[in-house]
Amino acid sequence: MTAAQIAGRAKFDAIRYAQLWEDGDVLIAALGPQQGKTLVSICSAGDNALSMLLLDPAKVVAIDLSPAQIACLDIRVAAYRALDHRSFLELMGSRPSRRRGELLDRVLQSLDPSGRGFWTARRTTVLAHGLGGAGKFEHYFRILKRYLLPLVHSQATIDDVFISKPRAERARFLATRWNNRRWRWLLRLFFSNTVMGRLGRDPAFFDHVQGSLADHVAGRLEHAVVELDPAANPYLHWILKGDHGEALPLAWREEHYTTIRDRLDRLDIRSGALETLVESGIRADGFNLSDIFEYMSEDVFAGVYGSILAATNPGARLVYWNMMVPRRVPAAHARRVRRLDAEIARGKAADKAFFYSDFVVEQVL
């Protein structure tokens, strides 16, 4: 079984993630200097592939099994080219907008007929929630925000999450105001493996998971609310309030907008599995591998990891996340890479996308 065969276990015909839920700041820091190099990124919604352009590489190859996820990057490229920064944020859903339909129509003009058809079929969702709200995972969080969270916390309590406080006050807020009995009940129900598998991700993505997702989320929420400042966390803001507030993901920030737009021609967008990179003869210096290894058995993981190594240059960095399935370099390939412990520690401490239990940075020898 190859990574490409995973497509037979999970559905790839719809948008799973309409925005990235992995911290671009952490990714870019872990990849290190990459000026003039070739980089590879799992596409997902495309935001971190765009963030990688900030490293001034010669090329970023964005690849994904899902045509729907490729469509997310295609429309972002069109939006960067057609819109100013404020309009981009309105279209993406970071900011409220009464002209999202007009902005969408402007961007769609530069897409091919297939792309226009794909997004026209999702027009109602985009107008209501922005391009960044058009995925299954984002819909899952809308259920939480709209129907369940109001049964647990007042709007005033939710708003207070995002008022900057000293660490001690954040810890007290979590213990005395947030972690009430109703929240603990909701956590067990809504963040169960079954509910997230059906409503948020895909049941096949939990094949190799052991343990309770609810317990995992509870622990990681403490990292996001206590160890880090929630006021600077765009991911938590979207989950609880439906937009990004004053915090933005790396690729969506105003100070990077022109740089990314000027480097869009360096993107090489491909549909397919990572194994096809070897067949194409590419050699890359940095890889954003998202959390793809978590969906694989250990045997498949070892095979795919070996395929990636065959497409690397010496010194290349491999960056990836684990949520609930521990994956690090397979034993068969351990002599070919080294773990960058300092980079791992810095990344885990700073990671605002709090779902993940592990962050891995490895370097090819």
N, C-alpha and C positions, 0 to 999 in steps of 0.2 A: 504494500500500500504506500503510495506517495502522497505528498502534500496536495497534489492536484486532485487525488481521489477523495480528499476530504469534502470536495464540492458535492459528492454524492451523499454525504451524511448531513450537511447543513444547507439551508436555502440561501442562494446568492442572487435572487432575482429582484430583491427589494433593498432599499437603503437600510442598513443595520445601524450605522453611526453617521449622522448628518454633520457631526463635528467631532474633533479629536478629544478623547478623554484620557490622553497621556500628555504630560507636561512638556511643552516644547522647550522651555527654559532649561529643564533638566537634561533633555536630549542633546541640545546644542552644546551645553557645557561638557557632557560626557564624550561627545564625538571629538572635541579638541580642534586644533587648527586644521583646516582642510582646504586652504586656498589653492585653487587650480586643480583640485583632485576630483575623482569620480565618486559619487555617493549613491547609495541605493536605499529606498524607503518603501516599506509596505504602505500602500496608498491610503487605505481606510477613507476618511473624508478629505484627505489631501492637505490638511493644515500643517502637519509636521514636515511633509515634503516641501511645502512652501517655506517653512521656517529654516530648513536646511540651506536654502539659497542665501541666507544671511551669513553663512560661512564662506561665501565667495568661491564656491567650487566651479570646476569647468562644466560639470553636468550632475543633475540629480535624476536618477532613474526611479520613477514611481510605478510600482507594480502591484496588481491585485487580482485575485481570482474573480472578484465580483464586478460585473459591468456597471452595476448601480453605484458602487463606490468610485469607480473611475469617472462616472458622470458627475459626482460631487466635485472632483478636482477640476474637470473640464469647465464647469460653470463658474468655479472660483477664478480660474484663469481669465475667463471672459469678463467677470465682474471687476477684477483688478484693472483690466484694460479700459473698461467703459465708464467706471464710476470714480468719484472722489471718495476720500476716506469716510466722511460722514454718511454718504449714500450707501457705501459698502456695508457699514455697520447696521444700517436700517434694513437692508436686504437680507443680511445674515440673521437678523433677529436679536442682535445685541442691544439695539435701541428700538423704542416704539416708532411706528411709522404709519402715516396715512397714505403714503404714495408707493407702497411696496409693489403694487401691480405695475405701476409705471416703470419702476426701476427694473423689475423682472423682465418686462417687455424689451427694455433697452438692451439688457444683457443677452437675451435670447436671440437677438438679431444676428449675433456673430457665431452662434452654434450651428452645427450641421442639422439637417432635418431630423435625424435620429435623436440628437440631443434636445432639440426643441420639443419633439414629441414626448420625450421622457419627462421633462419638467412641466410641460403643459398639462400632462395627466396628474401632476401633483400641485397644480396651481393653488387650489383652495388651501391646502396645508401650508404652502409657502407664504401665502398672503396672511394667514393667521399667526404663524409662528416663525417665519423666516426660513431661509435655506438651512440654517443651523438647527432648526427644530423639526426637520422633515423625516427623521429616522425612527426606527423602532425603539431604539434605546431612549431617545428623547421623549417619545410618546409614553414610555414606561414612567418616566419621571413626571410627566404632566399628570398622569393618574394620581401619583403621590401628592403633587402640589395642589391639584384642584379638588380632589375628593377625600383624601385621607388625612393629610397634614392639618387641615382646619379642625378636624375632630380631636387633635392632640394638642396643638399650640395656637395661641392667638397670633394675629398679624404683628402685634407689638413685640411678642417674643421672637418671632422670626426676624423682624427688622433688627432687633438688638443683637442678633448673631453677628451682624456686619458692622457694628460700631467697634472701632479699635479700642482694645483694652490691654493692660499689662497681662502677662501670662497667668499670674495668680488669679486675677479676676476672670479670665477666660475659663480656667479650671473650675472655679466656683460656679460660674454660669452653667457650665455643662452639668455639673453634679446636682445643682439645686433647682435650676429652671428647665433644663432640657430633658434630662434623663428621668422623666417621670414614668409612672406605671404604664400609661397609655402609649408613650413612645416606645417603651420596651416591647409592648405587645405588637405594635405596628412593625417594629423592626423584625420580630420573629416571623410575622406573616408576610410582609411585602418583600423583604430581602431573603426569603427562603430560596433554596436552590431551584425548586420547582417553579415558583412564581417568576423569578428573574429569567429562568430558562425559557418560559413560555411567552412572557410579555416583553422582556428586555433584550435578551441575547438570542440564543438558540439552544434547545435542549441538548443537541449534540456537543456543544461546547462544555458541557458538564460531565462528559463521559469519564474523565480521569480525575475528577474532583473528589477529594475526601474531606469530610468535616462540614461544619455549618457555615454557610455564607453569612447568615445573620450575625454570628459571633465574630466573624472576620470583619464585617462592616462596622460593627460596634467598636472594635479596637482601632480601626483605621480612622473612624470619625474623631476619636480623641486626638489623633495626630493632626487632623485638619483644623480642629477647633481650638486646641490648647497649644500644641507645639508651634503651629503656624498661625498667622493672623488671618482670620476668615475674611476680613475686609479686602484683602488682596487676592482672594481665591475666586477666579471666574467660574470654576467648575461647581463649587459648592453654591455660588450665587445662582447659577442657572438651575440647579436642582431644586432649590428652595423658593426661588422667586421668578424663574422663567426667563431671565435675561442675564447679562453679565454685569450690570451695574457699572461701577467705575473701573472694575478690573477686567482685563481682556487677555485672551490667549496670546501667545507671543506673535504669531503671524498676523493678528488682527490689530496690532497696536499702531497708532499713528506714526510713531517715529521710525517704523520699519516699512511703512506702506510703499513709499517710492522705491526703496531699494529692492523690495521683492518684485514690484511691477517691472522695474528695469531689467530684471534677471529672469523673467518668465521664459524666455527663449532657451534657457538652459535646462528646462524640464524635458525629460524623455518619458512619456506616459505609455505604459504597456499593460495589456491585459494578459493574465496567465499566472502560472505558479513560479515560485522562486527558482525551481530546478531549471527553468528555461533560460535563466541567465547564463548558466554554464554552457548551454548549447549555443548561445549567441556569442560566446567568446569574451564577454565583458570581464574586466578586472577592476574591482572597486576598492576604495580606501576607508569607507565608513558605511555601516549598515544600521538603519532603524528597522528593527524586526518586530516592533509592536509587542504583542503578547501571543504571537502565532504558535509558539511551541507548546503552549498550555492545552491546545486542542488536539495534540498528537499523542499517540502511545510512545513509550520510550524507544521502541525500535524505529518507528517512523521519524521521531525526533532526531535520532542518531544519523539516519540516512539523509534527512534534509540538511542537518548541520554540516555533514560532509560535503554536500553539494554547494553550500554557501562558501565553505572554505576553498573549494575549487575555483571560486570566482573572486578571490581576494588577492590583493597585493600584500607583500610583507609589511607588517605594522598596522594593518587595517584594524579598525575597532568595530566590534559587534555590540550593539546596545539593544536590550530588550527587557520586558517586564514579565513578572508572574503575578497572578492574582491569588489562586489557591492551589495550583499544581506546581511543585518545585521543579524548575528546569534550569540547569547550568550545563556547561560543556560536557557532552557525553564522554564516558571513560575512554572510548575508542579514539577520541580526538584530543584527549587532555594534553598530550605532549606537544601539540601544535599551537596552543594558545596559553596565555597567562591571564589571570584575573586581576583587574585593576581595583584593588580594595579601597584605595583612597577615593577614587572616582565614585565607586559604589556607595561609600558612606556619605559623601557629600550629596549625591543624588537622592538617596533615601531620606536624608534629613530635610531636603528642600522641596520634595515632591508635593505639589499642591493637588494633583490628581490622586486622591487618597484611597482609591479602591485597591491598589496593588500592594501585595505583601513583600515583594522583592523587586529589586532593580539591579540589573546585571550589566556590567561592562567588561568585555574580554578583548584581548588584543592578540592578533595573529603574530606568531614569532617568525 
